[in-house]
Every structure is written in structure tokens, then in C-alpha cells.
Amino acid sequence: SLSDDLDHVCQALDHFLKAEFNIALEMVSETGSLRLYHILGKAFLCFIRTMFTFDPVDIKKTLDEIEECISVASAIKASQRQTLYSRVASVFRFGRSKADENEELQRLGAHCDLIIAELSLLRAVILIATDECEGWVLMIKQSLHIHQSYSFYLRALKSPFMDTDPHFRSGVLLGNGVFNLIFPLLPPRISQVFSIFGYKGNTFVGIEQLQECAMMSLGEDKIQSIRSPLSALVVLIYHLIVAFILPTSQRISDDGSTTIPHWHKACNEIIQAGLTAHPNSPIFVYFQGRFLFVQGKLREAMAVFEDGLKQDIEWPEMKH
């Protein structure tokens, strides 16, 4: 079932956050009755490795995994649609039990749409970031793929599953947050192409959406959500790396001004929660060191980085 698939991949995500990448990859490579999120997890791990290496072999493997997952999600959705149509009339004959089955089918279809939107975005990011998207024709083609994702995420904000399915909600918040975040940061050459299709982003709104998603699994009322930890990592990457590299990035305070940064509190909460749940994880150790570094605590940061380098990391590219 979809719930079993999500639960198993959540366990694999836990290993990923501990930097136990090989275990995570083995878990998402297992087959089952429903492999939707397993294939997504495998494609995501390949994507992360590609962002570390930019190796042509890794790029091809990632794109192949993305295409396979899109095909599986599309096939499931097509099958689900036919099954749903055939069961509509049965609601009146068999009562609430059939209505519940139909609602579960609709939920499955919504997750298929969500995954297709996510993977279309990841595919475009890889092609653009690795210069595989050569020429204006391919650039426009990727813009069309991204437009489908962009439109889905905007529509999904009004989906009834936003209130009933935390996994779906976290995916929609993560997607909208990333779109709002990246569009203002795109190079002029790319942003000119995307502007033709009506893309626009708001950094402040994007940060709020990402932090809301991140706090789903960190707040007082913790909710298991497969994309919440990923959103937390995006928040850390933006606040601790991107915002210090790009001069257009702005800091936002709790009262809405840009003078007293509220990113300090958000980053500290995420890092401490990550280290509590995953002690000595190279991922959170790095961000802890980076957090100290941007505060000017250089000796403390160096000590944290040196401890991190002593760890046995499965992907040596992370040490760089």
C-alpha cells in the first residue's frame, strides 16, 4: 500500500540523514507491491550523488532513474484513474467502505502527480546545472517541463489532502518553497527564458513555506513527514551557504524587517534537532560547523570540521 511504501522509505531517509548512504540505497532498491516511493528515493539518492560529483556516469544514471520513476508514477496514475471510474457507481451500492477505497485511490493519484512534479524539477536542475541543456531549444523544452511542475504546485495548495495527508502537504510546501526561492536567484540568461512562461518567485514566502515544512517534524507536535527533513536541509543550505554567496540574498527578521535575522533561530533549531536524532551525522556536523563559522566563531567551527573529517564517510566527495 501507499502507507507501507511511505513508512519504509521514511526508514531509508533516516539512514540517509545519518549519512549511511549505502544502507539507504539498499532499502529503496528493494521491490514490493508498490514501488512508487522506493523508486523516488533511489532517484533522489542518485541526484544527491550527482550534485557532489558531476560525473557523466552519475548524471546518466540519475536521469535514467528519474525517467523510470516518472514512467511508473504515470502508469500507476493511469491504472488508478480507470479503477476509480469503475468504482464510482459502487459507492451507491456498497456504502461507505467503497467511498473510503475511492478516497485512497484519489490520494494515490495525488501522490503520483506530486512525484512527477518533483522529478520534472530535479531533471531540469540536473540538465541546467551540468550544462547538459545546451542551446535555447532544449532550454525552452525544460522550461515547459518546469511549467507543468510549477502549475501543479500552485493548484495543490488548494487540495483537500493538504489538511489530511502530512506527506502530501510537506511535498507541496517543499515544492512551492523551492520555486519561490530559486526563481529570484536564477542567472539572467535562464530567468529571461523562464519569464516568458510567467514564472515568478518570492524569497520571503519561499523561506516561510520551507520552514513550515521543516518544523512539521521538529516542532512540539511532531508529525512523520517524508519531505520535512529534506526541507530542513534546504533551509540550512540557503541560510548558511547561498545567502552568503549571492549578494541579492536578504535576511528576514521575526517582525518582517531585514535588520535582525531570524535565520539564526531557525538554523539552530534544525541543527540541534538533527544532531539529537542523528548524533555525529556528517551532514549535521557540517552544518553545525558552518553555523559557527558564519557567526565568526572560527576556532569552534574548525574544531567541529576537524572532528567531522575524522569520520568514516561512505561518499568521500562529502569531505570536500
Secondary structure, DSSP 8 states (H G I E B T S, - for coil): -HHHHHHHHHHHHHHHHTT-HHHHHHHHH---S--HHHHHHHHHHHHHHHHHH--HHHHHHHHHHHHHHHHHHHHHHHHHHHHHHHHHTHHHHHTHHHHHHHHHHHHHHHHHHHHHHHHHHHHHHHHHHTT-S-HHHHHHHHHHHHHHHHHHHHHHTT-THHHH-HHHHHHHHHHHHHHHHHGGGS-HHHHHHHHTTT----HHHHHHHHHHHHHTTTSSS----TTHHHHHHHHHHIIIIIHHH-TT-----TTS-SSS-SHHHHHHHHHHHHHHHSTT-HHHHHHHHHHHHHTT-HHHHHHHHHHHHTS--SSGGGG-
